[in-house]
Amino acid sequence: MAFKDVPGNTRVKRILKLALERGRVPNSLIFGGPPGAGKTDMALTLAKALNCQALADDSCDDCPSCRAVDNGRHPDVVVLAAEVRDVKIEQTRFLKQMAYLRPMTGRRRVFVIREAESLNDPSANSLLKVLEEPPSFCHIILVTDSPHRLLPTIRSRCRTLAFSAIGREEIEERLLARAFSREQARLLALLSRGDFDRAQEFEWEKVQELRDNAWTLFEALGSAERPGLFLERFGSVPKAAEEEFGEVLEVFSSFARDILLLRLGGDPALLLNPDYEGRLRAAAAAWAAPRAVAVVEELDRTLADLRGNLNKGLLALTFFSNVTELAHV
Ligand SMILES: [Zn+2]
């Protein structure tokens, strides 16, 4: 893909294109930012642009060099550690040896190290020298969701480009281009929480199932009979349920926003869950607007905390107790 095909992060693209035009792409780079922000795609596009036979500041996606990178068969572009948690010391030794060899066919030798935060100390230390004084023809791109977990000595030797989560509108537009309806794309974009990779993996049937389950829990939260249903499910959040917990909260947030919209007399065409309009109207009739606002706020806060590394079970408890209290607003 060319830079325009990599989602979001226009600032990073601008910096890289300028650097390419001027022939001044830093040799040691960190691409850091949240999961699904397009860091690896950006790294591979940069690797292609550095070697493209047709363009100076982008990938043409068509010349033999660009195609070889796409096929994973370019001798000068090496991607390490996609699936291993630990970049082994032998791999970094190999990288160090390779780094000083002139490129075989391309102009630049590029190493992309994914999940660079899992470099163990010996591997990281063995990389320091090459990161400090890389040969002019060699670029090392460390890709990581957690740049703060890299050794300070690594960070100080690299130029860090900070990636941001992809905007909801952009994810929505890209999903629309992939045969989702406007309503589906709008909801999926919300559920993806800025993670473009996740957005691409969604299957509509699974999302329907998730919404049905979430509605049962959501309704129970406000009912006198079974308010504890949510806690039965998420009172302790085992690792395996963490992703589902986040997804359920995201769906709750879409329900609460819809209820608020209806409560304020907004246009039903703007509902995130138009197929739930009947149930949402029934709920909206029973909810005062301040309660809807407070629940939306509570969900935003919980979702923000969820991104930090707080105890999920405690988050679920706090959320539950705050929201059930709001039922009496
Ligand atoms: Zn090309």
Residues whose N, C-alpha, C, O or C-beta is under 5 A from the ligand:
A	BS01	ZN	C52 Q53 A54 S59 C60 D61 D62 C63 C66
